[in-house]
Amino acid sequence: MKQLLLALAFCLMTPLSHAWNAAGHRLSAIIAWQQLSPAIQERLSQILSNHPDHTRWVEKAKSPQEMFIFAEASTWPDDIRNDARFHNEGESKPAIPGLPDNARHKNWHYVDLKTDGTVKEGLLDQKIGDLNKVLRSTAPADQISYALPWLLHLVADIHQPLHVGQHGDEGGNQFEIENPFNRRLPFSSLHTYWDDLPGPPWLRGKKLQQKAAWLTERYAAPSQANVRVWRDESHRLLAKTYPKAEGGLLPLVTEDFHRQAQEIANQRIVDAGYRLGRLLEESLATGVSRGTP
């Protein structure tokens, strides 16, 4: 009984997860940045410099390099979940100068599908399309600088299998597991387990760049396809995301399962990075002068 209560306590202490952790988003962003032409990199940096939280990203990046600032911007839609300036749907907060919207938009981060493949809940795939249209448009600068961090983030989200999940367990947030490969958190939600596979959330700087290089050396670049294909790829992987072995108390992450999960996570991070880079290059190419160095 004492062991059971201890396990339940660990489960109750597990925070509700959001997406790949910050390391996962930064890695996809770094891989995307490295696919871009210098002219597009310059344009993206200009867009981000108009965002009211740009100074925060510079401070978090601990580097003036535009690539690392770009990577920090990709985590912003998760950061605002704990930012008192922002509000949940149905609430309101004072407007933030320079932002057209300060809602947290939690339902943008996922899409749940029915058994027939139609959408049950969530706006993830739809919002990627909407935000890309804003980026390609002649909308006011504040709308474009708002859309870009969201787009960076959601392209990575849609490549995380549990963000195209099954309705009922909140994308694995309500599915508890035993994980002997994490001494710090031996009991957690399945979603937390998958989010942490890319690396520690504090991964930045040279080590972040090295990890991105390691991934692109070992994992193939995907075909570009489209948002619907990205979504359906993640949904097909869903069956492989749930451990089947029984532990002492909960479903158990075995060595084979852990190895397979790590491979899937690595490939999906790489997929998201390459696809994001191509999407940004294509979306901004017409608005960048051919003469820009």
C-alpha positions in Angstrom: 0.0 0.0 0.0 2.8 2.4 0.9 4.4 1.8 -2.5 1.1 2.4 -4.3 0.6 5.7 -2.5 4.1 6.8 -3.3 3.5 6.0 -7.0 0.2 7.9 -7.0 1.9 10.9 -5.4 4.5 11.0 -8.2 1.7 10.9 -10.7 -0.2 13.7 -9.1 2.9 15.8 -9.0 3.5 15.4 -12.7 2.8 18.7 -14.5 0.4 18.9 -17.4 2.6 18.8 -20.5 2.3 21.0 -23.6 4.4 19.8 -26.5 8.0 18.9 -27.2 9.8 20.5 -24.3 11.9 23.7 -25.1 14.8 21.6 -26.3 12.7 19.9 -28.9 11.3 23.2 -30.3 14.8 24.8 -30.3 16.3 21.9 -32.2 13.6 22.0 -34.9 14.1 25.7 -35.2 17.9 25.4 -35.5 17.5 22.8 -38.2 15.1 25.0 -40.0 17.3 28.1 -39.7 20.2 26.2 -41.3 18.2 25.4 -44.4 17.4 29.1 -45.0 19.0 31.5 -47.4 20.8 34.5 -45.9 18.1 36.8 -47.3 15.3 34.9 -45.6 17.3 34.6 -42.3 17.6 38.4 -42.4 13.9 38.9 -43.0 13.0 36.6 -40.2 15.2 38.4 -37.8 13.6 41.7 -38.8 10.2 40.2 -38.2 11.1 38.9 -34.7 12.7 42.2 -33.8 9.3 43.8 -34.0 7.9 41.5 -31.4 7.4 43.0 -27.9 9.1 40.0 -26.3 12.2 40.1 -28.5 14.3 41.4 -25.7 13.3 38.5 -23.5 14.4 36.1 -26.2 17.8 37.7 -26.5 18.2 37.4 -22.7 17.2 33.7 -22.7 19.4 32.9 -25.7 22.4 34.4 -23.8 23.8 35.1 -27.3 23.4 37.9 -29.9 23.4 35.3 -32.7 20.2 35.6 -34.7 19.9 31.8 -35.0 19.7 31.3 -31.2 17.2 34.2 -30.8 15.1 32.5 -33.6 15.3 29.3 -31.5 14.0 31.0 -28.4 11.1 32.5 -30.3 9.9 29.0 -31.1 9.2 28.3 -27.4 7.1 31.5 -26.9 3.6 29.9 -27.3 4.5 27.5 -24.4 6.1 30.3 -22.3 3.0 32.4 -22.3 1.0 29.6 -20.5 2.7 30.8 -17.3 2.8 34.5 -18.2 0.4 36.6 -16.2 0.0 39.1 -19.1 -1.9 36.4 -21.1 -5.3 34.9 -20.5 -7.2 31.7 -21.2 -10.2 31.7 -23.5 -13.2 33.2 -21.8 -11.0 35.5 -19.7 -9.5 38.9 -20.4 -6.4 40.8 -19.6 -5.2 44.3 -20.5 -3.9 44.5 -24.1 -0.1 44.2 -24.6 1.3 46.9 -26.8 2.6 45.5 -30.1 0.5 42.3 -29.9 -2.8 41.9 -31.6 -3.9 39.1 -29.3 -2.8 38.0 -25.8 -4.9 34.8 -25.4 -3.0 31.6 -24.7 -4.9 29.6 -27.3 -4.4 26.2 -25.8 -6.5 24.5 -28.4 -4.1 25.6 -31.1 -1.5 23.1 -29.8 -3.3 19.9 -30.7 -5.8 18.2 -32.9 -7.8 15.1 -31.9 -9.1 12.8 -34.6 -12.0 10.5 -34.7 -11.6 6.9 -35.8 -12.7 7.9 -39.4 -9.9 10.5 -39.5 -12.1 13.6 -39.1 -11.3 16.2 -36.5 -12.9 15.8 -33.1 -11.3 18.8 -31.3 -8.3 21.2 -31.6 -7.1 23.6 -34.2 -3.5 22.6 -34.7 -3.5 21.8 -38.4 -5.9 24.6 -39.3 -3.9 27.3 -37.5 -0.6 26.3 -39.2 -2.4 27.2 -42.5 -3.9 30.4 -41.1 -0.6 31.7 -39.6 1.3 30.9 -42.8 -1.2 33.0 -44.8 -0.5 35.9 -42.4 3.2 35.5 -42.9 2.9 35.5 -46.7 0.6 38.6 -46.6 1.0 42.3 -46.4 -0.6 42.4 -43.0 0.6 45.0 -40.4 4.0 44.3 -38.9 2.5 43.5 -35.5 0.3 40.7 -36.9 3.3 39.2 -38.8 5.6 39.3 -35.8 2.8 37.7 -33.8 2.2 34.9 -36.3 5.8 33.9 -36.8 6.6 32.5 -33.3 3.3 30.6 -33.3 4.1 29.1 -36.7 7.6 28.0 -35.6 6.1 26.3 -32.6 3.1 24.7 -34.2 5.0 23.0 -37.0 7.0 21.3 -34.4 3.9 20.4 -32.4 2.2 18.7 -35.3 5.2 16.4 -35.6 4.8 15.2 -32.0 2.6 12.1 -32.3 0.6 12.8 -29.1 -0.4 16.2 -30.4 -2.5 14.4 -33.0 -3.9 12.2 -30.4 -7.0 10.3 -29.4 -9.8 12.1 -27.7 -10.3 11.1 -24.1 -6.8 11.0 -22.5 -5.7 14.5 -23.4 -2.9 13.3 -25.7 -1.5 11.0 -23.1 -1.6 13.6 -20.3 -4.0 11.3 -18.4 -2.1 8.1 -19.2 0.4 7.3 -16.4 3.5 5.2 -16.9 6.5 3.8 -15.0 9.8 5.0 -16.6 13.0 3.4 -15.1 15.1 5.5 -17.5 14.4 8.7 -15.7 15.5 8.6 -12.1 14.3 12.1 -11.5 10.8 11.3 -12.7 10.2 7.5 -12.5 6.4 8.0 -12.6 4.9 10.5 -15.1 2.3 11.0 -17.7 3.0 9.5 -21.1 3.0 12.9 -22.6 5.7 14.1 -20.3 7.8 11.1 -21.2 7.5 12.0 -25.0 8.1 15.7 -24.5 11.4 15.1 -22.7 12.9 12.7 -25.3 14.6 15.5 -27.3 16.8 16.5 -24.4 16.8 18.7 -21.3 14.7 21.9 -21.6 17.7 24.1 -20.8 19.6 22.9 -23.9 21.0 26.1 -25.6 24.0 27.6 -27.2 26.9 25.4 -28.6 25.4 22.2 -27.2 22.1 22.9 -28.9 23.9 23.5 -32.2 25.9 20.3 -31.8 22.8 18.2 -31.1 21.1 19.7 -34.1 24.1 18.8 -36.3 24.1 15.2 -34.8 20.5 14.7 -35.7 20.8 16.0 -39.3 23.8 13.7 -39.8 22.0 10.6 -38.7 18.4 11.1 -39.8 17.2 11.6 -43.4 15.4 14.8 -44.6 11.7 14.1 -45.3 9.6 15.0 -48.4 7.9 18.4 -47.8 4.3 17.2 -48.4 1.7 19.4 -46.7 0.1 20.0 -43.3 -2.5 17.2 -43.8 0.3 14.7 -44.5 2.3 15.9 -41.4 -0.8 15.5 -39.3 -1.6 12.0 -40.6 2.0 10.8 -40.2 1.8 11.7 -36.5 -1.6 10.0 -36.1 -0.3 6.8 -37.7 2.6 6.7 -35.2 0.2 7.0 -32.3 -0.1 3.2 -31.8 3.7 3.1 -31.2 3.6 5.8 -28.5 1.8 3.8 -25.7 3.8 1.1 -23.8 2.2 -2.3 -23.7 4.3 -4.0 -21.0 3.0 -4.1 -17.4 5.2 -2.7 -14.6 4.7 -3.2 -10.9 2.0 -0.6 -10.8 1.6 1.0 -14.2 2.4 0.4 -17.9 6.2 0.1 -18.2 8.7 1.8 -20.5 10.9 -1.1 -21.5 14.3 -0.9 -23.0 13.0 -1.8 -26.5 10.1 0.7 -26.2 12.5 3.4 -25.0 14.8 2.8 -27.9 12.0 2.9 -30.5 10.5 6.0 -28.9 13.8 7.8 -29.0 14.2 7.0 -32.7 10.7 8.2 -33.5 11.3 11.4 -31.6 14.6 12.1 -33.2 13.2 11.6 -36.7 10.2 13.8 -36.1 12.3 16.6 -34.7 14.3 16.4 -37.9 11.2 16.2 -40.1 9.8 19.3 -38.4 13.0 21.3 -38.8 13.4 20.6 -42.5 9.8 21.2 -43.3 9.7 24.4 -41.3 12.7 25.7 -43.1 11.2 25.0 -46.6 7.9 26.4 -45.6 9.5 29.7 -44.4 11.7 29.9 -47.5 8.8 29.5 -49.8 6.5 31.8 -47.9 8.8 34.7 -47.7 10.7 34.3 -50.9 8.4 36.6 -52.9 8.7 39.4 -50.4 12.5 39.4 -50.3 14.4 41.3 -52.9 16.6 39.1 -55.2 19.3 41.7 -54.7 19.4 41.2 -50.9 22.8 39.6 -50.0 
